């Protein structure tokens, strides 16, 4: 009782006596490992798309930007469209509509337009990107399977 501090009617221990295990620690490893696997898978898929995108930049043909993406979709040249995550909803739905009419695959990039520009190797923001010729990359074959 000499280690206990009494305030009013409540009793508080200063930590020297016996205490229970703190409730903030979770002893179930299954939940934490499942989250870790999901994060690793998401990171690996991001690296996968970035490496394929850099291959397209080196060996293929592409159009950067909203207006050029719409032009390539209207002409039927686009094989795949990549849209950044922070693209405005109206613009995103318009591109998806044109892609549906052109029977072109659409991939929603997990990063924002700054990260998409960096993945393309550019020093500016890229909202949308149309791949017209994949070159040595297999981005057209692999991406629609992931988005569908």
C-alpha positions as CSV (number, residue, x, y, z in Angstrom):
1,X,0.0,0.0,0.0
2,X,3.0,2.3,0.4
3,X,3.6,2.3,-3.4
4,X,0.0,3.3,-4.1
5,X,-1.0,6.9,-4.5
6,X,-4.5,7.8,-3.3
7,X,-6.4,10.7,-4.9
8,X,-9.9,11.2,-3.7
9,X,-11.6,7.8,-3.8
10,X,-9.5,6.5,-6.6
11,X,-6.3,4.4,-6.2
12,X,-3.4,4.7,-8.7
13,X,-0.3,2.6,-8.7
14,X,3.1,4.2,-9.5
15,X,4.2,1.1,-11.4
16,X,6.2,-0.6,-8.7
17,X,3.5,-3.1,-7.7
18,X,2.1,-6.0,-9.7
19,X,0.2,-4.9,-12.8
20,X,-1.6,-6.6,-15.7
21,X,-0.2,-6.7,-19.2
22,X,-0.9,-3.4,-21.0
23,X,-3.9,-3.8,-23.3
24,X,-2.3,-1.8,-26.2
25,X,-0.1,-4.7,-27.3
26,X,-1.7,-7.2,-29.7
27,X,-0.4,-10.7,-29.3
28,X,-2.0,-12.1,-32.5
29,X,0.6,-12.2,-35.2
30,X,-1.8,-13.2,-38.0
31,X,-3.3,-9.7,-38.4
32,X,0.0,-7.9,-38.5
33,X,1.6,-10.4,-41.0
34,X,-1.5,-10.1,-43.3
35,X,-1.1,-6.3,-43.4
36,X,2.6,-6.7,-44.1
37,X,2.0,-9.1,-47.0
38,X,-0.6,-6.7,-48.5
39,X,1.8,-3.8,-48.2
40,X,4.6,-5.8,-49.8
41,X,2.3,-7.0,-52.7
42,X,1.2,-3.4,-53.3
43,X,4.8,-2.2,-53.3
44,X,5.9,-4.9,-55.7
45,X,3.0,-4.2,-58.1
46,X,4.0,-0.5,-58.0
47,X,7.6,-1.4,-58.8
48,X,6.3,-3.7,-61.6
49,X,4.3,-1.0,-63.3
50,X,7.1,1.6,-62.9
51,X,9.7,-0.7,-64.5
52,X,7.3,-1.5,-67.4
53,X,6.6,2.2,-67.8
54,X,10.3,3.0,-67.9
55,X,10.7,0.4,-70.6
56,X,7.9,2.0,-72.7
57,X,9.6,5.4,-72.3
58,X,12.9,4.0,-73.6
59,X,11.6,1.7,-76.5
60,X,8.0,2.5,-77.2
61,X,5.7,5.4,-78.3
62,X,3.4,7.3,-75.9
63,X,1.4,10.4,-75.5
64,X,1.6,12.5,-72.3
65,X,-1.3,14.7,-71.2
66,X,-5.0,14.9,-71.3
67,X,-5.5,16.4,-74.7
68,X,-3.1,14.1,-76.5
69,X,-4.6,11.1,-74.8
70,X,-8.0,12.0,-76.0
71,X,-6.7,12.5,-79.6
72,X,-5.0,9.1,-79.5
73,X,-8.2,7.5,-78.2
74,X,-10.3,9.1,-80.8
75,X,-8.0,8.0,-83.6
76,X,-7.8,4.5,-82.2
77,X,-4.0,4.4,-81.8
78,X,-3.9,4.0,-78.0
79,X,-3.3,0.5,-76.7
80,X,-3.4,1.4,-73.0
81,X,-4.3,4.5,-70.9
82,X,-2.8,5.1,-67.5
83,X,-4.6,7.6,-65.2
84,X,-3.1,9.1,-62.0
85,X,-5.0,8.8,-58.8
86,X,-5.7,12.5,-58.3
87,X,-7.1,13.1,-61.7
88,X,-10.4,15.1,-61.4
89,X,-13.5,12.8,-61.5
90,X,-15.0,14.4,-64.7
91,X,-11.8,14.1,-66.6
92,X,-11.3,10.5,-65.4
93,X,-14.8,9.5,-66.4
94,X,-14.4,11.1,-69.8
95,X,-11.2,9.3,-70.5
96,X,-12.8,6.0,-69.3
97,X,-15.7,6.6,-71.7
98,X,-13.5,7.2,-74.7
99,X,-11.4,4.2,-73.8
100,X,-14.5,2.0,-73.6
101,X,-15.6,3.2,-77.0
102,X,-12.1,2.5,-78.4
103,X,-11.9,-0.9,-76.6
104,X,-8.7,0.2,-74.9
105,X,-7.5,-0.9,-71.5
106,X,-7.4,1.6,-68.6
107,X,-5.0,1.3,-65.7
108,X,-5.5,3.5,-62.6
109,X,-2.1,4.3,-61.3
110,X,-1.8,4.1,-57.5
111,X,0.3,7.3,-57.2
112,X,-0.6,10.9,-57.8
113,X,0.3,12.9,-61.0
114,X,3.7,13.9,-59.5
115,X,4.6,10.2,-58.9
116,X,3.4,9.2,-62.4
117,X,5.6,11.9,-63.9
118,X,8.5,10.7,-62.0
119,X,7.8,7.1,-63.1
120,X,7.9,8.3,-66.7
121,X,11.3,9.9,-66.1
122,X,9.9,13.4,-66.5
123,X,10.4,16.4,-64.2
124,X,6.8,17.5,-64.5
125,X,3.4,16.2,-63.5
126,X,1.6,13.7,-65.8
127,X,-2.1,13.3,-65.3
128,X,-2.8,10.8,-68.1
129,X,-0.7,8.8,-70.4
130,X,-1.6,6.8,-73.5
131,X,0.7,4.0,-74.7
132,X,0.5,3.8,-78.5
133,X,3.3,1.4,-79.1
134,X,4.7,-0.6,-76.1
135,X,8.0,-1.4,-77.7
136,X,9.9,-4.1,-75.8
137,X,7.6,-3.8,-72.8
138,X,4.7,-6.2,-72.0
139,X,2.7,-3.5,-70.3
140,X,-0.3,-3.8,-72.7
141,X,-0.6,-7.6,-72.1
142,X,-0.2,-7.4,-68.3
143,X,-2.1,-4.3,-67.2
144,X,-5.7,-5.0,-68.5
145,X,-5.5,-8.3,-66.7
146,X,-4.8,-6.5,-63.4
147,X,-7.5,-3.8,-63.9
148,X,-10.3,-6.2,-65.0
